[in-house]
């Protein structure tokens, strides 16, 4: 669907809604990944609310990009 840049997060939606993942991910190069569980994630959000704002911005950008791809594909 897309290629994410270095330092980008993946899997934020599952932390927010506890639904199954909407996609799988593979890496093109050796990578270091950070896994965080939902409880720790919510504790982090409670202590640093700015993180939620950044996650909303990230998900909004991704949604807009996907909408643009879909719109262009229909033309």
GIHU-V315774 format. One record per residue. RES is the residue in one small letter. NEAR is the number of other C-alpha atoms within 12 Angstrom. D_LAST is the distance of its C-alpha to the last C-alpha in Angstrom with 1 decimal. Layout:
RES|NEAR|D_LAST / RES|NEAR|D_LAST
//
This chain:
x|15|18.3 / x|15|19.6 / x|16|22.5 / x|16|25.0 / x|12|27.4 / x|14|31.1 / x|10|32.8 / x|18|29.8 / x|22|30.6 / x|28|29.2 / x|28|30.1 / x|31|30.7 / x|24|29.2 / x|18|31.8 / x|24|34.6 / x|20|33.5 / x|13|32.9 / x|14|34.8 / x|13|32.1 / x|13|31.4 / x|15|29.2 / x|15|25.5 / x|14|25.1 / x|12|27.5 / x|16|28.0 / x|14|29.4 / x|15|30.7 / x|10|30.3 / x|8|33.8 / x|8|37.0 / x|13|36.4 / x|11|38.6 / x|15|37.4 / x|12|38.8 / x|13|39.0 / x|17|40.0 / x|16|40.9 / x|19|40.0 / x|13|43.5 / x|13|43.7 / x|24|40.3 / x|19|41.3 / x|15|44.6 / x|16|42.7 / x|19|40.6 / x|13|43.8 / x|12|45.5 / x|13|42.6 / x|15|40.2 / x|13|38.2 / x|18|36.7 / x|22|35.0 / x|13|33.4 / x|17|32.1 / x|23|30.7 / x|17|28.9 / x|15|27.4 / x|21|26.4 / x|22|24.8 / x|16|23.0 / x|14|21.6 / x|23|20.4 / x|17|18.8 / x|14|17.0 / x|17|15.8 / x|17|14.6 / x|15|12.8 / x|14|11.0 / x|15|10.3 / x|13|9.0 / x|11|6.8 / x|10|5.4 / x|9|5.5 / x|8|3.8 / x|7|0.0
//
